[in-house]
Every structure is written in C-alpha cells, then in structure tokens.
Amino acid sequence: MTTAATETAGPAVRVRFLGDFELTVNGTPVRRWKAGKARGLFQYLVVHRGQMLTRDRLYASLWPGTDSTAGSSLKVAAHALRRVLDAHPDRPGDSGIQLVYRDFGYVLNVTGLWSDLDRFQELVHAGLRAATAGDTALARTRLRAAIALYGGEFLRGESADWVVEQREYLRALVLRALGVLRADAEDREDFVELIELCKRTLEIDRHHEETYRALMAAHGRRGELACVRRWYELCARRMRDELAVAPGHETQRLLRTLIPAAARAAAPGPAPAPASVGGAPATVRALRPAGRQPGTPAWSPEVRNPALARPVRRARPDNRAPAVLARTADPATA
C-alpha cells in the first residue's frame, strides 16, 4: 500500500473508511453512485491501490460464486466508477484518479489521496515502535492521535468477507493501542484517563476481560469495593449470556484478592454452606434435600422426609360385638 499524503498537502481525494464510508473529491462529497457495485469496487481498489488485481480476485471478493469468465458485472461497475470519478485511464480528471485495465485485471492509481485508514495504521505502528524503544511521551502522542482517528469499525454496515477480515485486523490494532495507553495510565495512576480508555475499549469489545480487570484493580486501589464487584458481575453476565462462558481464572482470582467474600460476589444469592474436604461443593450440598444421597436426582421418589418414611397403615373394620365396643369406649362401665 502506498503511503498516504498528509492532510496539509491538500489532497484532491479524501476517503474515510473507519465508521461510515465517505469519499470527497476536490472538496465535494460523492453521494450518488451509478451502479450498486461501483462503490464496493472503488473501496476494494483504494485499499489495494497500486496493485494489479486480476478479474478472478475481484470476482471472488466482490461477486463470490460468480464465474469471472462469463459475468459482466465487473465491466459495468468499472464503467460506472469511471463516470462517477472521471477516472479515465488515458485522461484522468482533476481528481487524479486513474482506473486502468491491464493484463486481465485492474489497477487504481491516485496522485493525491488522504485516507483515515492509512493514517490510523501509520500512527499506531509509530506509537508501538516508540513504546518498544522506551519513548513513552512519543508513544502516548501517536497512540492518542490514532484512537481519536478511529471513528468506528471499518466500513460499518458492510458484510463482505474481505471487509470483515480487514475490520477484525483493525479492531485488533486499536485494542493493542488502547492496551498500551491503559498500561501507561496505570503506571502514572491517572484514574480519569484510565476510566476513559477502558470505556472506549468496551465500546469496541464488550467482552475484553483485561479491561474489566483494569477497572477492578483501579477501584480496588481506591477502596471502592462495591465498584469492583459491579464490574466483575457485569463482565460475568456478558460472558455468560453472550458467549456462554465464565470469566477466566485470572479475573476470578483478582476478585478473590480484592474482596474476601468473592464467592458471593461471583454468584449472588444465599450464602453457601462451608465446604468440607473430600465432600461435594457447598453449593451442591445446600441445594440437596435432606436425606438424599449423592447421585440421587432431586425428583427421585426415594427422596422422602425421614419422619414420613414409615408406611401409613389403613384402618381395619372392628368385628367385635356392640356391647364390648361400648364398654371399651366408656371406662366407667368397663
């Protein structure tokens, strides 16, 4: 990928990929496309500009399952793209965009271009290099600028495979940048910036356990144990309801370290009975009815109250004579 032009150079073409897609040519936004696939073709070509992209590759990415030798979709989209952007291969317009067909494929050339995608990647890589070199001030500056530029996920709303692949790569990159800034804020004990960085991280990935641990630890240092518990419970609920997993051992261990009654924080409800060595877990024993042996289902007919375990005898008819029965009932006449 070619290096992006700087904003101060006044590029004729400006493209935003992060969040909602936006293309501006010579200060004028391009809002109407002549064909539905023209925009997708332009997006793919810009990301891979300067490379010769074969018909087969373009069809596989933009029209999956379509035979590239028989289809005309690519020609239609390329023709529409040239009309929208004045990207004639021999006579590029004022935009400097040139779409060239060569060797059974297409090449997009742009003489002046600013892209938030390029700039974001440049800032993150520069910041990570500075952090590795120990230049924390430069790393902080570059990574903060990158985070400010990240306006949302790559091509929000698009679902093509190539878009999802690029989106996940950029998501990992922004989370890495946020992680470095978060560690720096922790070292400086800048609680305000730490909370803001954690908030931004959870907006991108609501299941990011490391962020929950950072919040728990920060509140724990400030003695705000109720906040520690709430962040853990939020993490546990999201992990359980949305991923069907429990928080990792490291997160649970941090909770037990910060709050002695961690078992109640992790599993809200009645306090469980103390566990015994070699026996079943206390929570299991607490739910087991009296008299039920381990391994017996709760609905087993064998589960009975010991006081009611004796069989109930049915009354038998008394065949004794009426006079005898009367004397038995009246002690005075016995």
TAMO-V855837 format. One record per helix or strand of 3 or more residues. SS is the DSSP state (a for helix, b for strand). FROM is the first residue (numbers start at 0). LEN is the number of residues. If there is no record, write none. Layout:
ss:from:len
SS:FROM:LEN
SS:FROM:LEN
This chain:
ss:from:len
a:6:3
b:12:4
b:21:4
a:35:12
a:54:8
a:72:13
b:96:6
b:104:6
b:112:3
a:115:17
a:135:14
a:160:28
a:190:14
a:208:13
a:224:19
a:248:10
a:261:5
a:281:6
a:305:3
a:321:8
a:330:3
